Amino acid sequence: MNNKDKKSPKEKKRNAFEEGQEFVDPIPLEDLKIEMEDEKRKFKTKNDSQSERKYKRNDDK
C-alpha cells in the first residue's frame, strides 16, 4: 500500500480540484497597490499604461 492509498476521500477530492490551479500566479502586490491608488485618484487608466507607471515608480526609489 503506497501513500496515495492512505489519503482520505476529501483530501483526494481537494487535490484533484487544485491540480489545475497549481501553477497560477498570485496578483503582484505592486499592481494591486497601483490599482487602489488609481481608484482613489480616479485616474484614467485607459490613457496610460500601468506597467510604465509601475516601472517608473521603481526607478524613482
N, CA, C and O atoms as CSV, one atom per row, in Angstrom:
chain,resi,resn,atom,element,x,y,z
A,1,MET,N,N,0.851,-1.182,0.000
A,1,MET,CA,C,0.000,0.000,0.000
A,1,MET,C,C,0.892,1.239,0.000
A,1,MET,O,O,1.711,1.401,0.905
A,2,ASN,N,N,0.753,2.106,-0.982
A,2,ASN,CA,C,1.575,3.314,-1.034
A,2,ASN,C,C,0.863,4.480,-0.348
A,2,ASN,O,O,-0.267,4.332,0.118
A,3,ASN,N,N,1.523,5.639,-0.286
A,3,ASN,CA,C,0.994,6.809,0.421
A,3,ASN,C,C,-0.280,7.357,-0.203
A,3,ASN,O,O,-1.112,7.916,0.511
A,4,LYS,N,N,-0.456,7.216,-1.501
A,4,LYS,CA,C,-1.657,7.732,-2.168
A,4,LYS,C,C,-2.920,7.038,-1.660
A,4,LYS,O,O,-3.977,7.662,-1.567
A,5,ASP,N,N,-2.813,5.755,-1.334
A,5,ASP,CA,C,-3.969,4.997,-0.870
A,5,ASP,C,C,-4.364,5.360,0.554
A,5,ASP,O,O,-5.500,5.099,0.949
A,6,LYS,N,N,-3.478,5.946,1.330
A,6,LYS,CA,C,-3.738,6.273,2.725
A,6,LYS,C,C,-4.472,7.601,2.892
A,6,LYS,O,O,-4.916,7.902,4.000
A,7,LYS,N,N,-4.618,8.395,1.855
A,7,LYS,CA,C,-5.277,9.695,1.954
A,7,LYS,C,C,-6.784,9.525,2.089
A,7,LYS,O,O,-7.368,8.572,1.572
A,8,SER,N,N,-7.396,10.461,2.789
A,8,SER,CA,C,-8.849,10.437,2.950
A,8,SER,C,C,-9.522,10.809,1.628
A,8,SER,O,O,-8.891,11.433,0.775
A,9,PRO,N,N,-10.782,10.440,1.447
A,9,PRO,CA,C,-11.501,10.801,0.205
A,9,PRO,C,C,-11.584,12.309,-0.002
A,9,PRO,O,O,-11.478,12.780,-1.134
A,10,LYS,N,N,-11.772,13.079,1.080
A,10,LYS,CA,C,-11.838,14.535,0.955
A,10,LYS,C,C,-10.507,15.090,0.460
A,10,LYS,O,O,-10.476,15.999,-0.369
A,11,GLU,N,N,-9.422,14.545,0.968
A,11,GLU,CA,C,-8.099,15.007,0.554
A,11,GLU,C,C,-7.850,14.672,-0.912
A,11,GLU,O,O,-7.258,15.472,-1.637
A,12,LYS,N,N,-8.293,13.505,-1.353
A,12,LYS,CA,C,-8.148,13.137,-2.760
A,12,LYS,C,C,-8.951,14.084,-3.639
A,12,LYS,O,O,-8.471,14.521,-4.685
A,13,LYS,N,N,-10.179,14.404,-3.217
A,13,LYS,CA,C,-11.040,15.295,-3.990
A,13,LYS,C,C,-10.425,16.686,-4.054
A,13,LYS,O,O,-10.401,17.303,-5.119
A,14,ARG,N,N,-9.929,17.184,-2.931
A,14,ARG,CA,C,-9.328,18.511,-2.892
A,14,ARG,C,C,-8.110,18.573,-3.809
A,14,ARG,O,O,-7.940,19.542,-4.549
A,15,ASN,N,N,-7.281,17.570,-3.766
A,15,ASN,CA,C,-6.087,17.557,-4.598
A,15,ASN,C,C,-6.443,17.491,-6.080
A,15,ASN,O,O,-5.775,18.117,-6.904
A,16,ALA,N,N,-7.468,16.753,-6.420
A,16,ALA,CA,C,-7.893,16.674,-7.818
A,16,ALA,C,C,-8.434,18.025,-8.272
A,16,ALA,O,O,-8.210,18.428,-9.413
A,17,PHE,N,N,-9.139,18.724,-7.396
A,17,PHE,CA,C,-9.678,20.041,-7.727
A,17,PHE,C,C,-8.558,21.063,-7.890
A,17,PHE,O,O,-8.593,21.874,-8.815
A,18,GLU,N,N,-7.574,21.035,-7.011
A,18,GLU,CA,C,-6.487,22.011,-7.027
A,18,GLU,C,C,-5.432,21.709,-8.085
A,18,GLU,O,O,-4.584,22.554,-8.373
A,19,GLU,N,N,-5.477,20.546,-8.650
A,19,GLU,CA,C,-4.460,20.126,-9.610
A,19,GLU,C,C,-4.304,21.117,-10.761
A,19,GLU,O,O,-3.179,21.423,-11.156
A,20,GLY,N,N,-5.399,21.618,-11.299
A,20,GLY,CA,C,-5.344,22.568,-12.403
A,20,GLY,C,C,-4.927,23.960,-11.973
A,20,GLY,O,O,-4.546,24.773,-12.815
A,21,GLN,N,N,-4.989,24.252,-10.690
A,21,GLN,CA,C,-4.683,25.582,-10.187
A,21,GLN,C,C,-3.282,25.667,-9.594
A,21,GLN,O,O,-2.926,26.671,-8.978
A,22,GLU,N,N,-2.509,24.641,-9.773
A,22,GLU,CA,C,-1.203,24.544,-9.146
A,22,GLU,C,C,-0.226,25.627,-9.605
A,22,GLU,O,O,0.587,26.092,-8.806
A,23,PHE,N,N,-0.285,26.034,-10.861
A,23,PHE,CA,C,0.715,26.935,-11.404
A,23,PHE,C,C,0.187,28.346,-11.654
A,23,PHE,O,O,0.769,29.091,-12.443
A,24,VAL,N,N,-0.892,28.716,-11.001
A,24,VAL,CA,C,-1.469,30.044,-11.163
A,24,VAL,C,C,-0.670,31.036,-10.329
A,24,VAL,O,O,-0.400,30.794,-9.153
A,25,ASP,N,N,-0.294,32.156,-10.946
A,25,ASP,CA,C,0.463,33.176,-10.232
A,25,ASP,C,C,-0.471,34.051,-9.414
A,25,ASP,O,O,-1.565,34.385,-9.871
A,26,PRO,N,N,-0.054,34.428,-8.206
A,26,PRO,CA,C,-0.854,35.360,-7.426
A,26,PRO,C,C,-0.747,36.770,-8.007
A,26,PRO,O,O,0.171,37.057,-8.776
A,27,ILE,N,N,-1.671,37.642,-7.646
A,27,ILE,CA,C,-1.629,39.029,-8.111
A,27,ILE,C,C,-0.465,39.722,-7.413
A,27,ILE,O,O,-0.398,39.723,-6.183
A,28,PRO,N,N,0.447,40.309,-8.173
A,28,PRO,CA,C,1.558,41.018,-7.540
A,28,PRO,C,C,1.032,42.179,-6.700
A,28,PRO,O,O,0.149,42.915,-7.141
A,29,LEU,N,N,1.568,42.344,-5.497
A,29,LEU,CA,C,1.106,43.394,-4.597
A,29,LEU,C,C,1.322,44.777,-5.179
A,29,LEU,O,O,0.511,45.676,-4.956
A,30,GLU,N,N,2.401,44.959,-5.918
A,30,GLU,CA,C,2.683,46.265,-6.516
A,30,GLU,C,C,1.558,46.672,-7.472
A,30,GLU,O,O,1.120,47.822,-7.463
A,31,ASP,N,N,1.098,45.742,-8.282
A,31,ASP,CA,C,-0.002,46.021,-9.214
A,31,ASP,C,C,-1.287,46.343,-8.458
A,31,ASP,O,O,-2.045,47.231,-8.849
A,32,LEU,N,N,-1.520,45.616,-7.380
A,32,LEU,CA,C,-2.713,45.849,-6.577
A,32,LEU,C,C,-2.683,47.240,-5.943
A,32,LEU,O,O,-3.704,47.927,-5.895
A,33,LYS,N,N,-1.511,47.652,-5.456
A,33,LYS,CA,C,-1.366,48.989,-4.866
A,33,LYS,C,C,-1.635,50.073,-5.908
A,33,LYS,O,O,-2.310,51.060,-5.616
A,34,ILE,N,N,-1.113,49.895,-7.111
A,34,ILE,CA,C,-1.316,50.875,-8.186
A,34,ILE,C,C,-2.803,50.973,-8.527
A,34,ILE,O,O,-3.327,52.071,-8.712
A,35,GLU,N,N,-3.477,49.837,-8.609
A,35,GLU,CA,C,-4.903,49.853,-8.919
A,35,GLU,C,C,-5.698,50.569,-7.833
A,35,GLU,O,O,-6.633,51.311,-8.137
A,36,MET,N,N,-5.336,50.354,-6.576
A,36,MET,CA,C,-6.031,51.018,-5.474
A,36,MET,C,C,-5.805,52.529,-5.522
A,36,MET,O,O,-6.732,53.304,-5.283
A,37,GLU,N,N,-4.582,52.947,-5.828
A,37,GLU,CA,C,-4.285,54.377,-5.952
A,37,GLU,C,C,-5.075,54.993,-7.104
A,37,GLU,O,O,-5.597,56.101,-6.979
A,38,ASP,N,N,-5.162,54.283,-8.214
A,38,ASP,CA,C,-5.918,54.766,-9.371
A,38,ASP,C,C,-7.392,54.975,-9.013
A,38,ASP,O,O,-8.006,55.961,-9.422
A,39,GLU,N,N,-7.944,54.047,-8.251
A,39,GLU,CA,C,-9.345,54.170,-7.858
A,39,GLU,C,C,-9.555,55.364,-6.932
A,39,GLU,O,O,-10.559,56.068,-7.041
A,40,LYS,N,N,-8.614,55.591,-6.025
A,40,LYS,CA,C,-8.722,56.725,-5.104
A,40,LYS,C,C,-8.637,58.048,-5.858
A,40,LYS,O,O,-9.409,58.970,-5.597
A,41,ARG,N,N,-7.695,58.135,-6.795
A,41,ARG,CA,C,-7.467,59.380,-7.533
A,41,ARG,C,C,-8.349,59.497,-8.773
A,41,ARG,O,O,-8.310,60.506,-9.477
A,42,LYS,N,N,-9.146,58.457,-9.037
A,42,LYS,CA,C,-9.988,58.399,-10.239
A,42,LYS,C,C,-9.155,58.648,-11.498
A,42,LYS,O,O,-9.530,59.420,-12.381
A,43,PHE,N,N,-8.028,57.973,-11.543
A,43,PHE,CA,C,-7.078,58.086,-12.645
A,43,PHE,C,C,-7.660,57.427,-13.893
A,43,PHE,O,O,-8.271,56.362,-13.808
A,44,LYS,N,N,-7.473,58.048,-15.031
A,44,LYS,CA,C,-7.977,57.497,-16.296
A,44,LYS,C,C,-6.999,56.440,-16.805
A,44,LYS,O,O,-6.015,56.754,-17.474
A,45,THR,N,N,-7.285,55.205,-16.482
A,45,THR,CA,C,-6.370,54.111,-16.794
A,45,THR,C,C,-6.321,53.770,-18.277
A,45,THR,O,O,-5.352,53.157,-18.726
A,46,LYS,N,N,-7.321,54.142,-19.042
A,46,LYS,CA,C,-7.315,53.816,-20.470
A,46,LYS,C,C,-6.281,54.636,-21.233
A,46,LYS,O,O,-5.850,54.241,-22.317
A,47,ASN,N,N,-5.885,55.766,-20.677
A,47,ASN,CA,C,-4.943,56.654,-21.357
A,47,ASN,C,C,-3.494,56.411,-20.951
A,47,ASN,O,O,-2.590,57.073,-21.462
A,48,ASP,N,N,-3.267,55.482,-20.050
A,48,ASP,CA,C,-1.922,55.289,-19.522
A,48,ASP,C,C,-1.658,53.797,-19.304
A,48,ASP,O,O,-2.589,53.000,-19.186
A,49,SER,N,N,-0.397,53.444,-19.254
A,49,SER,CA,C,-0.013,52.057,-19.054
A,49,SER,C,C,0.371,51.828,-17.595
A,49,SER,O,O,1.222,52.529,-17.047
A,50,GLN,N,N,-0.264,50.844,-16.983
A,50,GLN,CA,C,0.049,50.522,-15.595
A,50,GLN,C,C,1.485,50.024,-15.474
A,50,GLN,O,O,2.162,50.330,-14.492
A,51,SER,N,N,1.952,49.267,-16.448
A,51,SER,CA,C,3.322,48.749,-16.412
A,51,SER,C,C,4.336,49.883,-16.426
A,51,SER,O,O,5.319,49.853,-15.685
A,52,GLU,N,N,4.097,50.887,-17.272
A,52,GLU,CA,C,5.013,52.026,-17.327
A,52,GLU,C,C,5.064,52.746,-15.988
A,52,GLU,O,O,6.137,53.122,-15.517
A,53,ARG,N,N,3.896,52.937,-15.377
A,53,ARG,CA,C,3.861,53.623,-14.084
A,53,ARG,C,C,4.542,52.796,-13.009
A,53,ARG,O,O,5.213,53.344,-12.134
A,54,LYS,N,N,4.376,51.476,-13.067
A,54,LYS,CA,C,4.992,50.610,-12.062
A,54,LYS,C,C,6.514,50.700,-12.155
A,54,LYS,O,O,7.192,50.843,-11.137
A,55,TYR,N,N,7.048,50.617,-13.362
A,55,TYR,CA,C,8.499,50.656,-13.514
A,55,TYR,C,C,9.048,52.053,-13.283
A,55,TYR,O,O,10.169,52.202,-12.798
A,56,LYS,N,N,8.288,53.060,-13.616
A,56,LYS,CA,C,8.701,54.435,-13.346
A,56,LYS,C,C,8.776,54.654,-11.839
A,56,LYS,O,O,9.693,55.313,-11.348
A,57,ARG,N,N,7.825,54.108,-11.116
A,57,ARG,CA,C,7.799,54.210,-9.660
A,57,ARG,C,C,9.031,53.530,-9.066
A,57,ARG,O,O,9.643,54.063,-8.140
A,58,ASN,N,N,9.400,52.362,-9.586
A,58,ASN,CA,C,10.570,51.640,-9.081
A,58,ASN,C,C,11.860,52.394,-9.375
A,58,ASN,O,O,12.807,52.318,-8.593
A,59,ASP,N,N,11.914,53.122,-10.493
A,59,ASP,CA,C,13.104,53.904,-10.832
A,59,ASP,C,C,13.273,55.088,-9.893
A,59,ASP,O,O,14.396,55.508,-9.615
A,60,ASP,N,N,12.160,55.628,-9.404
A,60,ASP,CA,C,12.205,56.782,-8.516
A,60,ASP,C,C,12.731,56.435,-7.132
A,60,ASP,O,O,13.196,57.320,-6.414
A,61,LYS,N,N,12.669,55.192,-6.750
A,61,LYS,CA,C,13.087,54.784,-5.394
A,61,LYS,C,C,14.576,54.834,-5.222
A,61,LYS,O,O,15.084,54.522,-4.145
